Amino acid sequence: LTGASRTRTLQVFDTELSADTVEWCPLPQWSHVLACGTYQLQKGDDKQTAEDSAPSRIGRLYLFDCNPQPSFIPPLTETQRIDTPAVLDLKWCHVPISERPLLGMATASGEIQLYKLMESQQGTCVLECELSTKLGPDRLALSLDWSTGRGESSDVRVVCSDSSGSLTALSLGEASLTAVCQWKAHDFEAWISAFSYWDTQIVYSGGDDCKLKGWDLRMGPSSPSFTSKRHTMGVCSIHSNPHREHILATGSYDENLLLWDGRNMKQPLSETAVGGGVWRLKWHPSQEHLLLAACMHNDFHILHCQKAMEGQDAPCPVLASYILHNSLAYGADWSRLPLSNSTPPSPQEPPQTSVGLTESGGHLRIQYESPTGSFDTSLEDDSGRYIPDQCSLPEKSSIPDPFTSPARDSQSLSCLMATCSFYDHMMHVWRWDWSPEEQQKPSEPAPSS
């Protein structure tokens, strides 16, 4: 039996400005909170002089409350919008700071801004700007990462990268965010910076110079601990696996996702062609083998990385794809919210809102539900008939069961996701239900004749 994988759109939200980053709060008490950042380039008008006509970049930070109960009510409620400089990246600190969630934002004004999540008088959650640090003149802050990926709360730090090719390591104090060191890391833009969550003195960076570099903050950042030219175009995404030491995922405009063992950066563990520039990579909050990729010109994909992590030098198979965005796939994140009715419907009862992977040649029919802005999808063939789920699922027999721990009795996984796309300024919230391949019982040996 092959495993069943199913994606279902729950809601679509028009962010008005181009959407490029979306992040669920990772703290259990606040996992219903979702933030989305936007970026809009505004050209100067004709009357301005040449000096004044540098394009301005505006943005907006949205905050949502999510209640994914199984009903026809859209799960998201917008609770706040804040006009800001254009937002290039958002990341929540993985641990509470002064007992509150803290959201970091990288902006086109070259600042890292920190927002504290508070309760409003109406009982909803709102963000209040707590701290702001300017990285330097004439630069855009492009990315940030917290050192807290494994829940470590001592010595909380932020690393960020910018359009001048520099990296900055910042330390979070009682009431300050202070630059510990700043250094030139790349020619051209430094698109991405990330901590090793297992040794937070190690920082990784990727730039438009096609280089992936490692830095040991104990040694001082005068020279990298390694430089890899394995990617052939700009390196724009890096994420350290919080569950498996030494495992690192990187992505590039060259449309390849590479998995690495941090102890040997000469050669990646595996290479997977994903058909679009890999702008963001996110490891699953609890399943060490699952990786979410935002692939710019080729949608969003969930990949299974177990064989690659075990050193089998195999590409990571795609478990599911979400193909309903009509523009550049930029922002993506897993929610930690538990989902009720987590068992997907069986193939005998075709669900009302489902779409499988469409290798079968079916078409996605979008069924709009006015006025919520959300829509459901179903799969239909050329004559408009509904295609049952089992027909639309490609063979996935090579994918292993991810639940390798014998303590797990659950044989299915349900996840809530948020993704956003750029020029059509859309954010989608969707769920993914996966029942891994069932192990077939060995058949009785045939009696010999």
Stockholm file with secondary structure:
# STOCKHOLM 1.0

chainA/1-449         LTGASRTRTLQVFDTELSADTVEWCPLPQWSHVLACGTYQLQKGDDKQTAEDSAPSRIGRLYLFDCNPQPSFIPPLTETQRIDTPAVLDLKWCHVPISERPLLGMATASGEIQLYKLMESQQGTCVLECELSTKLGPDRLALSLDWSTGRGESSDVRVVCSDSSGSLTALSLGEASLTAVCQWKAHDFEAWISAFSYWDTQIVYSGGDDCKLKGWDLRMGPSSPSFTSKRHTMGVCSIHSNPHREHILATGSYDENLLLWDGRNMKQPLSETAVGGGVWRLKWHPSQEHLLLAACMHNDFHILHCQKAMEGQDAPCPVLASYILHNSLAYGADWSRLPLSNSTPPSPQEPPQTSVGLTESGGHLRIQYESPTGSFDTSLEDDSGRYIPDQCSLPEKSSIPDPFTSPARDSQSLSCLMATCSFYDHMMHVWRWDWSPEEQQKPSEPAPSS
#=GR chainA/1-449 SS CCCEEEEEEEEEEECSSCEEEEEECCSGGGTTEEEEEECEEECCCTTSCTTTTSCEEEEEEEEEEECCCSSSSCSEEEEEEEEEECEEEEEECSSCBTTBCEEEEEETTSEEEEEEEEECTTSSEEEEEEEEEECCSSCCEEEEEETTTTSCCSSCEEEEEETTSEEEEEEECSSCEEEEEEEECCSSCCCEEEECSSSTTEEEEECTTSCEEEEETTTCTTSCSEEECCSSSCEEEEEECSSSTTEEEEEETTSEEEEEETTBTTSCSEEEECSSCCCEEEECSSCTTEEEEECBTTCEEEEECHHHHTTCCCCCCEEEEECCCCSCEEEEEECCCCCSSCSCCCTTSCCSSCBCCGGGCCEEEEEEETTTTEEEEEEECTTSCBCCHHHHCCCCTTCCCSCCSTTCCCCCEEEEEEEEETTTTEEEEEEEEEECCCCCCCCCCCCCC
#=GC SS_cons         CCCEEEEEEEEEEECSSCEEEEEECCSGGGTTEEEEEECEEECCCTTSCTTTTSCEEEEEEEEEEECCCSSSSCSEEEEEEEEEECEEEEEECSSCBTTBCEEEEEETTSEEEEEEEEECTTSSEEEEEEEEEECCSSCCEEEEEETTTTSCCSSCEEEEEETTSEEEEEEECSSCEEEEEEEECCSSCCCEEEECSSSTTEEEEECTTSCEEEEETTTCTTSCSEEECCSSSCEEEEEECSSSTTEEEEEETTSEEEEEETTBTTSCSEEEECSSCCCEEEECSSCTTEEEEECBTTCEEEEECHHHHTTCCCCCCEEEEECCCCSCEEEEEECCCCCSSCSCCCTTSCCSSCBCCGGGCCEEEEEEETTTTEEEEEEECTTSCBCCHHHHCCCCTTCCCSCCSTTCCCCCEEEEEEEEETTTTEEEEEEEEEECCCCCCCCCCCCCC
//
